[in-house]
Every structure is written in C-alpha cells, then in structure tokens.
C-alpha cells in the first residue's frame, strides 16, 4: 500500500502540473454537453411541402391550414398542377408534394371516401419517413375532426371506445431526457479510454518508463496507480455533467445517486482497463490515439446513443453486449428516467464488471517490465 500511495502521489502531481491538459479535460466535456443535446434532436421540422389544390373548397383550405399550422411543415408553393409540384421536388425546393384532387369535398360528403396523393423525396430517408408519418397523422386527425362534426349533427347511438394514452417516464416526449444521459456517458468514455491510454505511452516516449521498470513495483500495483487518478477525474467530470444537466435541461435523476455512482465506478473499471490495454500495445501517442478513436467511434455508433439496439440484427446485438457503454447507457436511462434500483440493473453491472476483469487482467499480463 505504501508503494501504491507514492505512485498515486506521483500520478496526481504529474496530472495537476499539466494545466493545459487539465483545462481541456474539464472544459471540453462541458461545452460538448451544452451543444450536443441541442443538435441531437430526433424531431424533424421545417419540412418543405408543395400543395396542389384542384378543389379550392372549404374542406381543402382547412386541411392546408392545418398542415401549415402544425409546426412541422413549411408551405413552399401552391402549384396549379401535380406535375409542377413534382418539379419542385426534383429541384429540392420541396420535400413533399400533396395533391388534393378536384371534387375532394363533394366526394367526401357524398361517398364518404376520397384519396389524397403524396410524393415524398426519399433521398434523406429519415426526413422522408418522418415527413410522411407527420402528414399521415395530420390527415387522420383532420379526418377525425370531420367525422366528429358529422356525428354531432345527427343522432348516433353506435357504441364507441375511447383511448386515453399516457407516456410513462417521459410524459412530454422531451428528447433531452433520452439523449443527455447517453451523451454524458460518451464524454466519460472518451476521457477514460483515451487519457488512460496516453498515460503509459507518454511514459514510454519520455523515457521515464525505464526508470519505473527498474524499481520493485509489481505490475498490478503499477496498473492500479495508473488507473485510479483518471477514475477520480472521470467522476468529477460526471458530477459536473449531472449539474449541467440539471441547470440547463432540468434533468433530475429519479433514482438514487448512489446507484449512479456505484455503476459509474464499475463502468470506469472496465473502460480504464481498455485504455490501459491499448497503451500496452502502443509505442507512441499517435498509435494510442488511433486505437482509442477506433473503439470510441464504434461505441458511439452501436451502443444505443442515437439508435435502438433492439432494432439491430441478432448478431450485432450479441457483439454490442460486449461493449461496456451499451450497458452503462441503459443503466443511466433506467436510473435517471425510471428510478431503477440495484436489483433492476444487476445484469448490466455484472456484465460491465466481467468485461472490466477481462480488460484489466489482459493489460496486467500484457505489460512487460522491460526497456
């Protein structure tokens, strides 16, 4: 323990001496946490739509007004023909083209049935899918309003079933509640994996690793001494992130903070082990940076930050199970949004601990005390 104490003292002094790196490690995550949730918005707005109204009736005007006032669509043009509307789509002046045929109101009143024609620019798949969904929802809502008006105008004894929906854990569908916890995980991931990887490599490049190699410090003590300072620093950044989430986005964890920090320690145990493992295979900081970026990019794309893991193929889900960030993101969302306790996250904690054991054991075995 005395050897570990002196090694930790050396690491903390070395870390505090480099003011530039320290400021970068503290300020950069705060800036990212402020900006990324503002950009990572799942909702699609300002969808440009061109409308062809060949009916010019009261019903068609009400439908156009309902679409324009929805907040999702911007009316970019009203053309006399469907062909001209398609030209606007081809020229990227419109994302959707809506054709209201002649006789729209007459056929709707007499025959209780009328079709609308929609052309969607599908180059941007997400925008096309959501734009079509939004438009279909608006038309269905408009259709329901018309039915309600007709039913109120005549006696209707047909039994009806009413549906009342409530969104659990996120009643106002605020995407910040979903994204901010995951983004905070990505910031801690980058710090833990990259900085711990750079640490041993910096010793190699400066030549001080040779002085450490001739000391009687055991390998596991050396690895622990390299791991603990960044565990403390990552915990500080995590705390700052929680405070910023509360101040900027009003996010207060529903669950126990002790559960969050216990999960954080297990997660850092795994990610710092990965960083140290990378450093044992790297001789320069450029090599360590390349390897760390490789893993961090894969983690960010596949760990459920922006896309659901459940929608992936089974083989991909099996691979993602070996990624520590995928488990910690689930824990963050469960504890922050649902108030889950230790009993609810036991599987994810166990998975991260096992992965951490593998990484750290591998790093200890692979590190050789030699010049």
C-alpha positions in Angstrom: 0.0 0.0 0.0 2.9 2.4 0.7 4.2 1.8 -2.8 0.8 2.4 -4.3 0.5 5.7 -2.2 3.8 7.0 -3.6 2.8 6.0 -7.1 -0.6 7.8 -6.8 1.1 10.9 -5.4 3.4 10.9 -8.4 0.5 10.5 -10.9 -1.6 13.2 -9.3 1.3 15.7 -9.2 2.1 14.9 -12.9 -1.6 15.3 -13.8 -2.0 18.6 -11.9 1.2 20.0 -13.3 -0.1 20.0 -16.9 -2.6 22.8 -16.7 -3.4 22.8 -20.4 -4.5 19.2 -20.5 -6.4 19.6 -17.2 -8.4 22.6 -18.6 -9.1 20.7 -21.8 -10.3 17.7 -19.9 -12.7 19.8 -17.8 -13.9 22.4 -20.2 -14.3 20.3 -23.4 -16.8 17.9 -21.9 -18.9 20.8 -20.6 -19.0 22.5 -24.0 -20.0 19.2 -25.6 -22.7 18.6 -23.1 -24.1 22.0 -23.8 -24.1 21.8 -27.6 -24.6 18.1 -28.4 -28.1 17.8 -27.0 -29.2 20.9 -28.9 -28.0 19.3 -32.2 -29.1 15.7 -31.5 -32.8 16.3 -32.0 -34.9 13.4 -33.1 -37.8 15.6 -34.3 -37.7 16.9 -37.9 -39.1 20.3 -38.5 -39.2 22.8 -41.4 -40.3 20.1 -43.9 -41.0 21.9 -47.2 -44.2 20.9 -48.8 -45.8 21.9 -52.2 -49.6 21.8 -52.4 -51.7 21.3 -55.4 -55.3 22.3 -54.6 -57.5 21.4 -57.5 -60.7 21.6 -55.4 -60.5 25.1 -53.8 -63.2 24.1 -51.4 -63.7 24.9 -47.7 -62.5 21.4 -46.7 -59.3 21.6 -48.8 -58.5 25.0 -47.4 -59.0 23.8 -43.8 -56.7 20.8 -44.5 -54.0 23.1 -45.9 -54.2 25.4 -43.0 -54.0 22.5 -40.5 -50.8 21.3 -42.2 -49.2 24.7 -42.3 -50.0 25.4 -38.6 -48.7 22.1 -37.4 -45.2 23.4 -36.8 -43.6 20.7 -38.9 -44.3 21.8 -42.4 -43.4 25.0 -44.4 -45.6 25.7 -47.3 -43.1 26.4 -50.1 -45.5 26.7 -53.0 -49.0 26.2 -54.3 -49.0 25.0 -57.9 -51.9 24.5 -60.3 -50.7 21.0 -61.5 -49.3 17.9 -59.8 -46.5 17.9 -62.5 -45.3 21.3 -61.4 -45.2 20.2 -57.8 -43.1 17.2 -58.7 -40.7 19.5 -60.5 -40.3 21.4 -57.2 -39.4 18.1 -55.5 -36.9 17.2 -58.2 -35.3 20.7 -57.7 -35.1 20.1 -53.9 -37.4 23.1 -53.4 -39.9 20.8 -51.7 -39.6 17.6 -49.7 -43.2 16.5 -50.2 -45.9 17.2 -52.8 -49.5 17.0 -51.8 -52.2 16.7 -54.4 -55.8 17.5 -53.4 -57.9 16.3 -56.5 -60.9 18.1 -57.9 -64.2 17.1 -56.2 -62.4 16.4 -52.9 -65.2 17.9 -50.7 -68.1 16.6 -52.9 -66.8 13.0 -53.0 -66.0 13.1 -49.2 -69.6 14.2 -48.4 -71.4 12.0 -50.9 -69.4 8.9 -50.9 -67.6 9.1 -47.5 -64.3 8.4 -49.3 -61.6 10.4 -51.0 -58.0 9.8 -51.7 -55.1 12.2 -51.5 -51.9 11.8 -53.4 -48.5 12.4 -51.8 -45.0 12.3 -53.4 -42.1 12.2 -51.0 -38.4 12.9 -51.7 -36.7 9.9 -50.1 -33.1 10.9 -50.6 -33.0 11.8 -46.9 -34.5 8.6 -45.5 -35.2 9.9 -42.0 -36.7 13.1 -43.2 -38.9 11.3 -45.7 -40.1 8.7 -43.2 -40.9 11.2 -40.5 -42.4 13.7 -43.0 -44.7 11.1 -44.4 -45.7 10.0 -40.9 -46.4 13.5 -39.8 -48.5 14.2 -42.8 -50.5 11.0 -42.4 -51.1 11.8 -38.8 -52.4 15.3 -39.6 -54.7 14.0 -42.3 -56.0 11.3 -39.9 -56.6 13.9 -37.3 -58.4 16.1 -39.8 -60.5 13.1 -40.8 -61.4 12.5 -37.2 -62.5 16.2 -36.8 -64.8 15.8 -39.8 -66.3 12.6 -38.5 -66.9 14.3 -35.1 -68.7 17.2 -36.7 -71.0 14.9 -38.7 -71.8 12.7 -35.7 -72.6 15.8 -33.6 -75.0 16.9 -36.3 -77.0 13.7 -36.2 -78.1 11.2 -33.6 -75.6 8.4 -33.3 -76.2 5.6 -30.8 -73.3 3.5 -32.0 -71.1 2.5 -29.0 -67.6 4.0 -29.2 -64.3 3.1 -27.5 -62.2 5.9 -26.2 -58.5 5.6 -25.8 -56.5 7.8 -23.3 -52.7 7.5 -23.6 -50.0 8.4 -21.1 -46.3 8.4 -21.8 -44.6 6.8 -18.8 -41.2 8.2 -17.6 -41.3 10.9 -20.3 -44.8 12.3 -20.4 -44.0 15.4 -22.5 -41.8 13.4 -25.0 -38.8 15.6 -24.2 -35.9 14.2 -26.2 -33.4 15.8 -23.8 -34.4 13.3 -21.2 -33.4 10.5 -23.5 -30.3 12.0 -25.1 -28.5 13.8 -22.3 -27.7 10.8 -20.1 -26.3 8.9 -23.1 -24.2 11.9 -24.2 -22.8 12.1 -20.7 -21.7 8.5 -21.0 -19.9 9.2 -24.3 -18.0 12.1 -22.7 -16.9 9.9 -19.8 -16.0 7.1 -22.2 -13.7 9.4 -24.3 -11.9 10.6 -21.2 -11.5 7.2 -19.6 -10.3 5.3 -22.8 -8.1 8.0 -24.3 -6.4 9.6 -21.3 -5.6 6.3 -19.6 -4.2 5.0 -23.0 -2.0 8.1 -23.3 -0.6 7.8 -19.8 1.6 4.8 -20.1 2.6 5.7 -23.7 3.7 9.2 -22.5 6.0 7.4 -20.0 7.4 5.4 -22.9 8.0 8.4 -25.1 9.6 10.4 -22.3 11.9 7.5 -21.2 10.6 7.5 -17.6 9.1 4.1 -18.1 12.7 2.7 -18.0 13.2 4.2 -14.5 9.9 2.7 -13.3 10.9 -0.7 -14.8 14.0 -1.0 -12.7 12.0 -0.4 -9.5 10.5 -3.3 -7.5 6.9 -2.1 -8.3 4.8 -5.0 -9.2 2.8 -4.9 -12.4 -0.7 -4.9 -10.8 0.3 -2.0 -8.5 1.6 -0.1 -11.4 -1.6 -0.6 -13.3 -3.8 0.4 -10.3 -1.7 3.5 -9.8 -2.3 4.5 -13.4 -6.0 3.7 -13.2 -7.1 5.5 -10.0 -6.3 9.1 -10.9 -8.4 9.0 -14.0 -11.2 7.3 -12.1 -11.3 10.3 -9.8 -11.1 12.8 -12.7 -13.8 11.0 -14.6 -16.0 11.0 -11.5 -15.5 14.8 -11.2 -16.5 15.3 -14.9 -19.5 13.0 -14.4 -20.6 15.2 -11.4 -20.2 18.4 -13.4 -22.2 16.8 -16.2 -25.1 15.9 -13.8 -25.1 19.5 -12.5 -25.1 20.9 -16.1 -28.0 18.6 -17.0 -30.0 19.9 -14.1 -29.2 23.6 -14.7 -29.5 23.6 -18.5 -32.1 20.9 -19.2 -33.9 20.5 -15.8 -33.0 16.8 -15.7 -33.0 15.5 -12.1 -32.4 11.7 -11.7 -35.5 9.9 -10.4 -33.3 7.2 -9.0 -30.7 7.1 -6.2 -27.5 9.0 -6.9 -25.6 6.3 -5.0 -26.7 3.8 -7.6 -25.5 6.0 -10.4 -22.0 6.5 -8.8 -21.7 2.8 -8.0 -22.5 2.0 -11.6 -20.0 4.7 -12.7 -17.2 3.1 -10.8 -17.8 -0.3 -12.3 -18.0 1.3 -15.7 -14.8 3.2 -15.3 -13.1 0.0 -14.1 -13.9 -1.5 -17.5 -13.1 1.5 -19.7 -9.9 2.4 -17.9 -8.9 -1.2 -18.3 -9.5 -0.9 -22.0 -7.4 2.3 -22.2 -4.5 0.7 -20.3 -4.7 -2.4 -22.5 -4.4 -0.1 -25.6 -1.4 1.6 -24.0 0.4 -1.8 -23.6 0.1 -2.4 -27.4 1.2 1.2 -28.4 4.6 2.7 -28.5 3.6 6.2 -29.4 0.7 8.5 -28.5 -0.3 8.6 -32.2 -0.8 4.8 -32.1 -2.7 5.0 -28.9 -4.9 7.8 -30.2 -5.7 5.9 -33.4 -6.7 2.7 -31.4 -8.7 4.7 -28.9 -10.6 6.6 -31.6 -11.4 3.3 -33.4 -13.1 1.9 -30.3 -14.7 5.1 -29.2 -16.3 5.6 -32.7 -17.7 2.1 -32.7 -19.0 2.5 -29.2 -20.8 5.8 -30.1 -22.4 4.3 -33.2 -23.5 0.9 -31.8 -24.1 1.4 -28.1 -27.6 2.8 -28.3 -26.7 6.5 -28.1 -28.6 7.5 -31.3 -30.2 4.2 -32.5 -32.0 1.5 -30.6 -30.0 -1.7 -30.0 -33.2 -3.7 -30.3 -33.6 -2.8 -34.0 -30.2 -4.3 -34.9 -29.7 -7.8 -36.2 -29.3 -10.5 -33.6 -25.6 -11.0 -34.4 -25.0 -7.2 -33.9 -26.8 -7.3 -30.6 -24.6 -10.1 -29.5 -21.5 -8.1 -30.3 -22.9 -5.0 -28.6 -23.4 -7.0 -25.4 -19.6 -6.9 -25.1 -19.4 -3.1 -25.2 -19.4 -1.5 -21.7 -21.0 1.7 -22.9 -24.1 -0.1 -24.1 -24.7 -1.4 -20.5 -23.9 1.9 -18.8 -26.2 3.9 -21.2 -29.1 1.5 -20.3 -28.3 2.0 -16.6 -28.2 5.8 -17.0 -31.6 5.9 -18.7 -33.1 3.4 -16.3 -32.0 5.2 -13.2 -32.4 8.8 -14.4 -35.8 8.3 -16.1 -37.4 5.3 -14.3 -35.8 5.4 -10.9 -34.5 1.8 -11.1 -32.5 0.4 -8.2 -29.6 -2.0 -7.9 -31.9 -5.0 -8.3 -33.1 -3.8 -11.7 -29.6 -3.2 -13.1 -27.8 -6.2 -11.7 -27.3 -7.8 -15.1 -25.7 -4.7 -16.6 -23.5 -4.2 -13.6 -22.4 -7.8 -13.8 -21.7 -7.6 -17.5 -19.5 -4.4 -17.0 -17.6 -6.0 -14.1 -16.8 -9.2 -16.1 -15.7 -7.1 -19.1 -13.6 -5.0 -16.7 -11.9 -8.1 -15.3 -11.0 -9.3 -18.7 -9.6 -5.9 -19.9 -7.6 -5.3 -16.7 -6.2 -8.8 -16.4 -5.2 -8.7 -20.1 -3.5 -5.3 -19.5 -1.6 -6.6 -16.5 -0.5 -9.8 -18.3 0.5 -7.9 -21.5 2.5 -5.2 -19.7 6.1 -6.3 -19.5 8.7 -4.5 -17.4 11.4 -4.2 -20.0 13.3 -1.4 -21.7 
